[in-house]
């Protein structure tokens, strides 16, 4: 059992009722639009933490959301969901256009970044939509161009080694839908 006490300095203190020990202390500001979670002892290895916990264990639950709203309604939202299993998650980012909310970006359980795409067809970054494109623009007064860099090394990221003769260094590939897949 946890007790919650509010002292004269607007600090909320939680602790175990039986052991009467301090477990956490947070600063709450009321009516100012500010909630601060402050881990005052400096001993928590993860730092301060805000934990949104949902009691259900389904494989397709919305676990929690952070909504950004004004007096006209929701303007944007960050939403955490389970995906395919109750211990696999994804995070989705929504924005509103003229009052209509739509998912704009998702990071799925495999770490794929999906922009305008909820399924992810090819690679770690996928974009989908009419008029979609990926652009690289450089604004400067010198003669340097915008760059797309495809890099290759052998070994590991922390200990790279030289490429070998015959290694493919990069590819640009074009795919067409064949009636069942890309």
C-alpha positions in Angstrom: 0.0 0.0 0.0 1.3 3.5 -0.9 0.4 6.7 0.9 0.5 10.1 -0.7 1.1 13.2 1.4 1.2 16.8 0.4 3.4 19.1 2.5 3.3 22.9 2.8 5.7 23.3 -0.1 3.4 21.7 -2.7 5.6 18.6 -2.8 3.9 15.2 -3.1 5.6 12.5 -1.1 4.8 8.8 -1.6 5.9 6.1 0.7 5.1 2.7 2.1 2.4 2.8 4.8 3.9 -0.2 6.7 7.6 0.8 6.5 6.9 4.6 6.7 9.8 5.1 4.3 10.2 7.7 1.5 10.0 6.1 -1.9 9.6 9.1 -4.2 9.2 12.9 -4.1 7.8 15.1 -6.9 7.1 18.7 -7.4 3.7 19.5 -8.7 2.7 23.0 -9.9 -1.1 23.5 -10.0 -2.8 25.7 -12.6 0.5 26.7 -14.3 0.5 24.1 -17.1 3.6 22.5 -15.6 4.2 19.0 -14.1 7.8 18.3 -13.0 9.0 14.9 -12.0 12.1 15.4 -9.9 14.2 12.5 -8.6 15.8 14.4 -5.8 18.2 11.8 -4.4 20.1 11.5 -7.7 20.4 7.7 -7.2 18.0 6.3 -9.8 20.0 4.9 -12.7 17.3 5.8 -15.2 16.8 9.4 -14.0 13.4 10.8 -13.5 10.6 8.8 -15.0 6.9 9.3 -16.0 5.3 5.9 -16.3 2.0 5.5 -18.1 0.7 2.0 -17.3 -2.3 0.3 -18.8 -3.7 -2.7 -17.0 -4.7 -4.8 -20.0 -2.4 -7.3 -21.7 -3.8 -7.5 -25.3 -1.6 -7.6 -28.4 -3.2 -4.5 -30.0 -3.8 -2.1 -27.1 -3.3 1.7 -27.0 -1.2 1.8 -23.8 -1.0 5.5 -23.3 -1.0 8.9 -25.1 0.3 12.3 -24.6 -2.1 14.8 -26.2 -1.4 18.4 -27.1 -4.6 20.4 -27.2 -5.9 24.0 -27.2 -9.4 25.3 -26.6 -10.4 24.2 -30.2 -9.4 20.6 -29.5 -6.5 18.2 -30.1 -3.6 19.5 -32.3 -1.1 16.6 -31.9 -0.6 13.3 -30.0 2.1 10.8 -29.2 0.6 7.3 -28.7 2.2 4.1 -27.4 0.6 0.8 -28.5 1.3 -2.9 -28.3 1.8 -4.5 -31.7 1.4 -8.2 -32.4 2.2 -9.3 -28.8 1.6 -7.8 -25.3 5.3 -7.3 -24.9 6.1 -5.7 -28.3 5.5 -2.0 -28.6 5.4 0.8 -31.1 5.1 4.6 -30.9 3.0 6.7 -33.2 2.9 10.4 -33.8 -0.3 12.1 -34.9 -1.0 15.7 -36.1 -4.3 17.3 -36.9 -5.2 19.2 -40.0 -8.3 21.3 -39.9 -9.6 19.2 -36.9 -8.9 15.8 -38.5 -6.2 13.6 -36.8 -4.0 11.3 -38.7 -0.9 9.2 -38.0 2.1 10.8 -39.6 5.1 8.8 -38.3 5.5 5.4 -36.5 8.5 3.6 -35.0 7.5 -0.1 -35.1 8.7 -2.9 -32.8 11.6 -3.7 -35.2 12.9 -0.1 -35.1 11.6 0.7 -38.6 10.7 4.4 -39.1 7.5 4.6 -41.1 6.3 8.0 -42.5 2.7 8.0 -43.7 3.0 4.2 -43.7 1.7 1.8 -41.1 3.0 -1.5 -42.6 6.6 -0.8 -43.8 7.4 -2.4 -47.1 11.1 -2.1 -47.6 14.0 -1.2 -45.3 14.4 0.7 -42.0 12.9 3.9 -43.4 9.6 3.8 -45.4 7.5 6.7 -46.8 4.1 6.2 -48.3 1.6 8.7 -49.8 0.7 10.7 -52.9 3.5 13.1 -53.8 5.8 11.6 -51.3 9.5 12.1 -51.7 12.7 12.3 -49.7 14.7 15.4 -50.3 18.1 16.7 -49.4 18.4 20.5 -49.7 21.5 22.6 -49.0 21.2 26.3 -48.5 24.6 28.0 -48.5 26.6 30.7 -50.3 29.4 28.3 -51.3 29.6 25.8 -54.3 29.0 22.6 -52.2 26.1 20.4 -53.3 23.5 18.5 -51.2 24.6 14.9 -50.6 23.2 11.5 -50.3 25.8 9.2 -48.7 25.9 5.5 -49.0 28.7 4.1 -46.9 30.1 0.6 -46.3 32.7 -0.9 -44.0 33.5 -4.4 -42.8 33.8 -5.3 -39.1 31.6 -3.6 -36.6 30.5 -0.1 -36.0 32.9 0.2 -33.0 35.8 -1.5 -34.9 35.4 -0.9 -38.6 37.8 -2.5 -41.1 38.6 -1.8 -44.8 36.2 -3.0 -47.5 37.4 -5.9 -49.7 37.8 -5.9 -53.4 34.5 -6.7 -55.0 32.3 -5.4 -52.1 29.2 -3.6 -53.2 29.5 -0.1 -51.7 25.9 1.0 -52.3 22.8 0.5 -54.5 19.8 2.5 -55.6 17.0 0.1 -56.4 13.7 0.6 -58.1 10.8 -1.8 -57.3 7.4 -2.2 -59.0 4.3 -3.9 -57.7 3.9 -7.3 -59.3 0.2 -7.8 -58.3 1.0 -9.4 -54.9 4.1 -7.7 -53.4 6.8 -5.1 -54.0 
